[in-house]
Amino acid sequence: MNYDEFADLYDHQYDLYRDDLHFYAGVAERAGGRVLEVGAGTGRVTTFLARRGVKVVGLEPSARMIERAQARAARDGLQPEFVQGDVRTFQLPERFSLLLAPFNALMHLYTPNEQLQALENLRAHVEPGTPFVFDLYVPRFGKMNTLRHEGETFHTPEGARRDVFLVQRHDKPRQHITTEYFVDTTAPGGALSRQHFTLTQRYYTRYEVEWLLRFAGFESPRVSGSFQGGPLEATSDVMVFHTRAI
Ligand SMILES: C[S@@+](CC[C@H](N)C(=O)[O-])C[C@H]1O[C@@H](n2cnc3c(N)ncnc32)[C@H](O)[C@@H]1O
């Protein structure tokens, strides 16, 4: 999954998402040392951590996302380290004191082989006992195959209006959700143009993550249903996993 084309829309959509920031900052501050953040994206979490004095390395495959992340950090006078790479194959000489994968970053691993390759590679970058904390959304979806507008309308500095429409398809046997985005821009003079993006995510159930972790050399995780630490319940939106390398 290449996020290059998606980078501008990503920031419009998620710049204001802050539910997880204090949680990950707390985890990083308790761990101390150097932190690896998997799928750092446009640096939403990376910059927040760096602002709190955390030594964070953001791993991210998309050059365009890294560019935006560096620009975001620079606006705050910060320079966290970014490494362009894939979680399945990156190789760094150091052993980190904490692994983080915020906001569904592991949902771009589409088969059990890709998932195991990623987890085993992460395991190879830490010593036994090192914590690994990440979150995934609970698979619960809106109406499939139906064009929706979920209230995402933005106004650009040039005076254009941008409306985001989406349609989702569910491939149940593969546990894939594919979202097609149609981004309509109406210029001040009324001219309309459309961009189209496709994003596929591989969603997880709680116990398959537990088995994957055990198989890849991590402890059976503690799972909560919110960033405040409450239990995972039928109504929870997120699954927050806390494990450690064995
Ligand atoms: C949903 S975004 C999360 C971004 C960021 N963590 C945040 O909280 O805003 C997922 C990120 O994972 C990255 N990603 C996709 N495949 C990856 C892979 N194989 N290895 C590492 N990161 C990956 C994407 O490029 C994207 O930036």
The ligand as an SDF file (V2000), in Angstrom:
LIG
                    3D

 27 29  0  0  0  0  0  0  0  0999 V2000
   -3.2800    4.7610    9.1110 C   0  0  0  0  0  0  0  0  0  0  0  0
   -1.6900    5.4070    8.7470 S   0  0  0  0  0  0  0  0  0  0  0  0
   -1.1160    5.8150   10.4070 C   0  0  0  0  0  0  0  0  0  0  0  0
   -0.1330    6.9670   10.3890 C   0  0  0  0  0  0  0  0  0  0  0  0
    0.3060    7.4820   11.7400 C   0  0  0  0  0  0  0  0  0  0  0  0
    0.8030    6.4060   12.6020 N   0  0  0  0  0  0  0  0  0  0  0  0
   -0.8090    8.2140   12.4600 C   0  0  0  0  0  0  0  0  0  0  0  0
   -1.1350    7.7970   13.5690 O   0  0  0  0  0  0  0  0  0  0  0  0
   -1.3470    9.1940   11.9510 O   0  0  0  0  0  0  0  0  0  0  0  0
   -0.7580    3.9560    8.3740 C   0  0  0  0  0  0  0  0  0  0  0  0
    0.6860    4.2310    7.9530 C   0  0  0  0  0  0  0  0  0  0  0  0
    1.3480    2.9630    7.8220 O   0  0  0  0  0  0  0  0  0  0  0  0
    2.2190    3.0450    6.7190 C   0  0  0  0  0  0  0  0  0  0  0  0
    2.5170    1.6990    6.1980 N   0  0  0  0  0  0  0  0  0  0  0  0
    1.8430    1.0090    5.2290 C   0  0  0  0  0  0  0  0  0  0  0  0
    2.4550   -0.1440    4.9740 N   0  0  0  0  0  0  0  0  0  0  0  0
    3.5460   -0.2050    5.7890 C   0  0  0  0  0  0  0  0  0  0  0  0
    4.6110   -1.1430    5.9490 C   0  0  0  0  0  0  0  0  0  0  0  0
    4.6350   -2.2730    5.2490 N   0  0  0  0  0  0  0  0  0  0  0  0
    5.5940   -0.8610    6.8410 N   0  0  0  0  0  0  0  0  0  0  0  0
    5.5380    0.2910    7.5670 C   0  0  0  0  0  0  0  0  0  0  0  0
    4.5580    1.2070    7.4640 N   0  0  0  0  0  0  0  0  0  0  0  0
    3.5700    0.9710    6.5790 C   0  0  0  0  0  0  0  0  0  0  0  0
    1.4630    3.8940    5.7040 C   0  0  0  0  0  0  0  0  0  0  0  0
    2.3270    4.4180    4.7060 O   0  0  0  0  0  0  0  0  0  0  0  0
    0.8160    4.9390    6.6120 C   0  0  0  0  0  0  0  0  0  0  0  0
    1.6040    6.0750    6.7400 O   0  0  0  0  0  0  0  0  0  0  0  0
  1  2  1  0
  2  3  1  0
  2 10  1  0
  3  4  1  0
  4  5  1  0
  5  6  1  0
  5  7  1  0
  7  8  2  0
  7  9  1  0
 10 11  1  0
 11 12  1  0
 11 26  1  0
 12 13  1  0
 13 14  1  0
 13 24  1  0
 14 15  1  0
 14 23  1  0
 15 16  2  0
 16 17  1  0
 17 18  1  0
 17 23  2  0
 18 19  1  0
 18 20  2  0
 20 21  1  0
 21 22  2  0
 22 23  1  0
 24 25  1  0
 24 26  1  0
 26 27  1  0
M  CHG  2   2   1   9  -1
M  END
$$$$
